[in-house]
Each structure stands twice: as structure tokens, then as C-alpha cells.
Amino acid sequence: MSTETSLPGVAANRRRLPPEERKRQLVAIGLQELATRPIHALSIDQVAEKAGISRGLLFRYFPTKQDYYVAVVGAAARRLLRAARADPDGASGEPLRAVVRAFVSFVDRHGANYQSFFHGGFGADAQIQEIRKNLQNTMVERTLDATGAESSPANRVLLRAWWSMVESLAIDRTVDPVFTVDDVVDRAIEALPIPRGH
């Protein structure tokens, strides 16, 4: 049974949701808000208002503002990982290019927010660092799959460093677009530090 309480002035446009569905809704609102503002400017009051709930109720789902931000960053990282995949039909003919281009394009669309997620003040949070580490490790796995390279400890170390470079190029492009997205992809692939397995 839901424990949500009515809010004056919003009862007409609010509905009771199961807890997990409400959490997903709140995170989705946070992601929508990030389209127009950086994460540090995300207003908990505005999120609660858009959801038709009280600020206090939002904090029953996410005990602190930081917990809410971590949930939103985690959702953004999952969205990036859904986008940054090799073409399942192989239409591009080059899986690595598809993976890198999807990643760079995602950063290009969300540059300021991507940077504030992982390199701003919130990026020092241990949970957000873990999200970034998991994101990078997944991209390393996709690179190994796309290239057929040996899955050795040395290759993984080199690819983590390489993905940091790709990320840096993608972020820099959003600030100073000397290169196009395709230029960044081309230069990243040229700098691949491991031999391909096929």
C-alpha cells in the first residue's frame, strides 16, 4: 500500500505509484532536467513539483540530495552504455568505430553534464567514481570484443588509458570544436594502443 500523501494544489495531477516506479519517475525527471541545466543546478524542489509529490516524500526515496544525484548519474551512464554499442547488424562494417562514435556522440550531446557528472564536484563522490569505473571497464570490454584483441591484463591497462584519452578528446570538442565528431573518432582509432586480433 502506498504511503504517499496528497499535496495541496497538485492532487489533481498526481497519482499513486509503487515505490520502484516512483523512483524511476524521479530519476527520469532528473534526466529530463539535465537537458537544460548542469547537475549542480538541478533543483530537488522542481523535481518533486514535476512529480506531484512533496520534497519530503522525495527524500523518502533518496535520503540525501547526493543519493538522488548518484541515481541520476547512474541512469545517465546506463543510457550512454545503451548507446555506445557496435551495430548489431554490422552495417558499419567496423565494430570499433561504431562503439567509439556512439560514445563520442553521446558526450558531444551532453558535454557540460557529462563533465559535471564525472569531473565536477560530484565526481569526487565514491559512488560516482564507481559508476565511472564500471563505465570505463564496460567500454574496455566492448573494445576487446570489437577488435578481437587478447584479453590480457596489459591490454586492459592500455585500453583504460586509451578510453581516458577518448573521453578527454570528446569533452574538449564540446568546449573548443576544432575537430568534428568523426575527426575525434578517426584520431582515437589511429591511437589504439593494442594490436587487433582480427
C-alpha positions as a LaTeX table, in Angstrom:
\begin{tabular}{lrrr}
\hline
Residue & $x$ (\AA) & $y$ (\AA) & $z$ (\AA) \\
\hline
Met1 & 0.00 & 0.00 & 0.00 \\
Ser2 & 1.33 & 3.43 & $-0.94$ \\
Thr3 & 2.21 & 5.85 & 1.84 \\
Glu4 & 2.26 & 8.87 & $-0.42$ \\
Thr5 & 0.30 & 11.86 & 0.85 \\
Ser6 & $-1.53$ & 14.50 & $-1.10$ \\
Leu7 & $-0.03$ & 17.87 & $-1.79$ \\
Pro8 & $-2.18$ & 20.99 & $-1.82$ \\
Gly9 & $-2.58$ & 22.26 & $-5.37$ \\
Val10 & $-1.16$ & 19.17 & $-7.09$ \\
Ala11 & $-3.57$ & 16.43 & $-6.00$ \\
Ala12 & $-5.50$ & 16.68 & $-9.28$ \\
Asn13 & $-2.48$ & 15.88 & $-11.45$ \\
Arg14 & $-0.68$ & 13.37 & $-9.23$ \\
Arg15 & $-1.21$ & 9.65 & $-8.98$ \\
Arg16 & $-0.03$ & 7.00 & $-6.58$ \\
Leu17 & 2.84 & 4.91 & $-7.86$ \\
Pro18 & 4.54 & 1.83 & $-6.43$ \\
Pro19 & 7.88 & 2.79 & $-4.80$ \\
Glu20 & 10.12 & 1.44 & $-7.58$ \\
Glu21 & 8.03 & 3.09 & $-10.26$ \\
Arg22 & 8.13 & 6.39 & $-8.35$ \\
Lys23 & 11.92 & 6.16 & $-8.05$ \\
Arg24 & 12.20 & 5.54 & $-11.81$ \\
Gln25 & 9.92 & 8.52 & $-12.43$ \\
Leu26 & 12.03 & 10.80 & $-10.24$ \\
Val27 & 15.24 & 9.72 & $-11.94$ \\
Ala28 & 13.62 & 10.22 & $-15.37$ \\
Ile29 & 12.61 & 13.75 & $-14.39$ \\
Gly30 & 16.20 & 14.39 & $-13.30$ \\
Leu31 & 17.49 & 13.21 & $-16.68$ \\
Gln32 & 14.98 & 15.47 & $-18.47$ \\
Glu33 & 16.05 & 18.43 & $-16.35$ \\
Leu34 & 19.69 & 17.80 & $-17.27$ \\
Ala35 & 18.86 & 18.59 & $-20.88$ \\
Thr36 & 18.67 & 22.27 & $-19.93$ \\
Arg37 & 20.86 & 22.64 & $-16.82$ \\
Pro38 & 24.03 & 21.20 & $-15.26$ \\
Ile39 & 23.60 & 18.71 & $-12.46$ \\
His40 & 24.71 & 21.14 & $-9.73$ \\
Ala41 & 21.78 & 23.38 & $-10.76$ \\
Leu42 & 19.24 & 20.57 & $-10.52$ \\
Ser43 & 16.54 & 21.65 & $-8.07$ \\
Ile44 & 15.11 & 18.98 & $-5.79$ \\
Asp45 & 12.05 & 21.20 & $-5.25$ \\
Gln46 & 11.40 & 21.41 & $-9.00$ \\
Val47 & 11.83 & 17.66 & $-9.42$ \\
Ala48 & 9.36 & 16.99 & $-6.59$ \\
Glu49 & 6.91 & 19.52 & $-8.03$ \\
Lys50 & 7.08 & 17.93 & $-11.50$ \\
Ala51 & 6.44 & 14.53 & $-9.93$ \\
Gly52 & 3.49 & 15.93 & $-7.99$ \\
Ile53 & 4.95 & 14.99 & $-4.62$ \\
Ser54 & 6.42 & 16.82 & $-1.66$ \\
Arg55 & 10.14 & 17.42 & $-1.19$ \\
Gly56 & 9.91 & 15.34 & 1.97 \\
Leu57 & 8.49 & 12.39 & 0.06 \\
Leu58 & 11.29 & 12.59 & $-2.49$ \\
Phe59 & 13.73 & 12.23 & 0.39 \\
Arg60 & 11.97 & 9.03 & 1.46 \\
Tyr61 & 13.08 & 7.53 & $-1.85$ \\
Phe62 & 16.51 & 9.18 & $-1.88$ \\
Pro63 & 17.68 & 10.01 & 1.67 \\
Thr64 & 20.01 & 12.82 & 0.56 \\
Lys65 & 20.42 & 15.13 & $-2.41$ \\
Gln66 & 23.67 & 13.32 & $-3.16$ \\
Asp67 & 21.83 & 9.96 & $-3.25$ \\
Tyr68 & 19.45 & 11.43 & $-5.81$ \\
Tyr69 & 22.30 & 12.80 & $-7.91$ \\
Val70 & 24.08 & 9.42 & $-7.80$ \\
Ala71 & 20.88 & 7.74 & $-9.04$ \\
Val72 & 20.58 & 10.23 & $-11.91$ \\
Val73 & 24.26 & 9.88 & $-12.87$ \\
Gly74 & 23.91 & 6.09 & $-12.78$ \\
Ala75 & 20.91 & 6.31 & $-15.11$ \\
Ala76 & 22.84 & 8.62 & $-17.46$ \\
Ala77 & 25.75 & 6.14 & $-17.51$ \\
Arg78 & 23.36 & 3.30 & $-18.37$ \\
Arg79 & 21.91 & 5.43 & $-21.16$ \\
Leu80 & 25.40 & 6.04 & $-22.52$ \\
Leu81 & 26.18 & 2.31 & $-22.41$ \\
Arg82 & 22.97 & 1.50 & $-24.28$ \\
Ala83 & 24.04 & 3.97 & $-26.98$ \\
Ala84 & 27.73 & 3.01 & $-27.20$ \\
Arg85 & 27.42 & $-0.42$ & $-28.77$ \\
Ala86 & 28.65 & $-1.89$ & $-32.00$ \\
Asp87 & 25.98 & $-2.01$ & $-34.70$ \\
Pro88 & 24.28 & $-5.38$ & $-34.11$ \\
Asp89 & 23.73 & $-5.82$ & $-37.85$ \\
Gly90 & 27.32 & $-4.93$ & $-38.64$ \\
Ala91 & 26.09 & $-2.35$ & $-41.14$ \\
Ser92 & 29.05 & $-0.07$ & $-40.43$ \\
Gly93 & 31.47 & $-2.91$ & $-41.14$ \\
Glu94 & 33.70 & $-1.71$ & $-38.32$ \\
Pro95 & 32.51 & $-2.52$ & $-34.78$ \\
Leu96 & 35.21 & $-0.48$ & $-33.02$ \\
Arg97 & 34.32 & 2.64 & $-34.99$ \\
Ala98 & 30.64 & 2.16 & $-34.10$ \\
Val99 & 31.45 & 1.87 & $-30.37$ \\
Val100 & 33.78 & 4.89 & $-30.31$ \\
Arg101 & 31.48 & 7.03 & $-32.44$ \\
Ala102 & 28.48 & 6.29 & $-30.23$ \\
Phe103 & 30.48 & 7.23 & $-27.12$ \\
Val104 & 31.89 & 10.44 & $-28.60$ \\
Ser105 & 28.46 & 11.42 & $-29.96$ \\
Phe106 & 26.87 & 10.89 & $-26.55$ \\
Val107 & 29.49 & 13.10 & $-24.87$ \\
Asp108 & 29.03 & 15.64 & $-27.66$ \\
Arg109 & 25.28 & 15.87 & $-26.94$ \\
His110 & 25.73 & 16.00 & $-23.17$ \\
Gly111 & 29.16 & 17.62 & $-22.84$ \\
Ala112 & 28.64 & 20.01 & $-19.94$ \\
Asn113 & 26.61 & 17.50 & $-17.98$ \\
Tyr114 & 28.94 & 14.61 & $-18.75$ \\
Gln115 & 31.84 & 16.65 & $-17.46$ \\
Ser116 & 29.98 & 17.74 & $-14.33$ \\
Phe117 & 28.93 & 14.12 & $-13.68$ \\
Phe118 & 32.40 & 12.68 & $-13.58$ \\
His119 & 34.83 & 15.59 & $-13.32$ \\
Gly120 & 32.96 & 18.23 & $-11.34$ \\
Gly121 & 32.42 & 18.48 & $-7.61$ \\
Phe122 & 30.15 & 15.45 & $-7.55$ \\
Gly123 & 32.78 & 13.41 & $-9.40$ \\
Ala124 & 34.77 & 13.08 & $-6.17$ \\
Asp125 & 31.96 & 11.03 & $-4.60$ \\
Ala126 & 33.00 & 7.38 & $-4.17$ \\
Gln127 & 29.73 & 6.10 & $-5.67$ \\
Ile128 & 30.11 & 8.28 & $-8.76$ \\
Gln129 & 33.73 & 7.20 & $-9.12$ \\
Glu130 & 32.49 & 3.60 & $-9.04$ \\
Ile131 & 29.92 & 4.38 & $-11.77$ \\
Arg132 & 32.69 & 5.90 & $-13.90$ \\
Lys133 & 34.99 & 2.93 & $-13.27$ \\
Asn134 & 32.25 & 0.50 & $-14.31$ \\
Leu135 & 31.52 & 2.61 & $-17.39$ \\
Gln136 & 35.17 & 2.58 & $-18.40$ \\
Asn137 & 35.55 & $-1.16$ & $-17.74$ \\
Thr138 & 32.50 & $-1.86$ & $-19.91$ \\
Met139 & 33.98 & 0.22 & $-22.73$ \\
Val140 & 37.24 & $-1.72$ & $-22.38$ \\
Glu141 & 35.30 & $-4.99$ & $-22.72$ \\
Arg142 & 33.50 & $-3.68$ & $-25.80$ \\
Thr143 & 36.79 & $-2.63$ & $-27.34$ \\
Leu144 & 38.26 & $-6.08$ & $-26.76$ \\
Asp145 & 35.16 & $-7.65$ & $-28.34$ \\
Ala146 & 35.18 & $-5.23$ & $-31.28$ \\
Thr147 & 38.87 & $-5.74$ & $-32.05$ \\
Gly148 & 39.25 & $-9.40$ & $-31.17$ \\
Ala149 & 42.34 & $-8.41$ & $-29.17$ \\
Glu150 & 43.73 & $-10.59$ & $-26.41$ \\
Ser151 & 42.03 & $-10.01$ & $-23.05$ \\
Ser152 & 45.27 & $-9.67$ & $-21.10$ \\
Pro153 & 45.97 & $-7.50$ & $-18.01$ \\
Ala154 & 48.38 & $-5.38$ & $-20.08$ \\
Asn155 & 45.80 & $-4.76$ & $-22.81$ \\
Arg156 & 43.19 & $-3.80$ & $-20.22$ \\
Val157 & 45.55 & $-1.25$ & $-18.63$ \\
Leu158 & 46.36 & 0.23 & $-22.04$ \\
Leu159 & 42.70 & 0.38 & $-23.04$ \\
Arg160 & 41.65 & 2.09 & $-19.79$ \\
Ala161 & 44.25 & 4.79 & $-20.50$ \\
Trp162 & 43.11 & 4.96 & $-24.14$ \\
Trp163 & 39.46 & 5.40 & $-23.13$ \\
Ser164 & 40.52 & 8.24 & $-20.81$ \\
Met165 & 42.12 & 9.91 & $-23.83$ \\
Val166 & 39.00 & 9.32 & $-25.97$ \\
Glu167 & 36.86 & 10.80 & $-23.21$ \\
Ser168 & 39.16 & 13.82 & $-22.89$ \\
Leu169 & 39.09 & 14.45 & $-26.67$ \\
Ala170 & 35.30 & 14.18 & $-26.69$ \\
Ile171 & 34.92 & 16.61 & $-23.77$ \\
Asp172 & 37.43 & 19.07 & $-25.26$ \\
Arg173 & 35.50 & 19.02 & $-28.54$ \\
Thr174 & 32.40 & 20.29 & $-26.75$ \\
Val175 & 34.38 & 23.27 & $-25.42$ \\
Asp176 & 36.55 & 24.01 & $-28.46$ \\
Pro177 & 35.22 & 22.22 & $-31.57$ \\
Val178 & 38.44 & 22.28 & $-33.57$ \\
Phe179 & 37.64 & 18.71 & $-34.63$ \\
Thr180 & 34.39 & 17.17 & $-35.80$ \\
Val181 & 32.99 & 14.10 & $-34.07$ \\
Asp182 & 34.34 & 11.99 & $-36.95$ \\
Asp183 & 37.78 & 13.62 & $-36.59$ \\
Val184 & 37.83 & 12.63 & $-32.91$ \\
Val185 & 36.78 & 9.09 & $-33.78$ \\
Asp186 & 39.44 & 8.82 & $-36.51$ \\
Arg187 & 42.21 & 10.08 & $-34.24$ \\
Ala188 & 41.11 & 7.85 & $-31.39$ \\
Ile189 & 41.15 & 4.75 & $-33.58$ \\
Glu190 & 44.56 & 5.70 & $-35.02$ \\
Ala191 & 45.88 & 5.90 & $-31.45$ \\
Leu192 & 44.55 & 2.48 & $-30.40$ \\
Pro193 & 47.42 & 1.12 & $-28.28$ \\
Ile194 & 46.85 & $-2.60$ & $-28.77$ \\
Pro195 & 47.10 & $-4.88$ & $-31.81$ \\
Arg196 & 43.85 & $-6.12$ & $-33.23$ \\
Gly197 & 43.16 & $-9.80$ & $-33.06$ \\
His198 & 41.43 & $-9.93$ & $-36.46$ \\
\hline
\end{tabular}
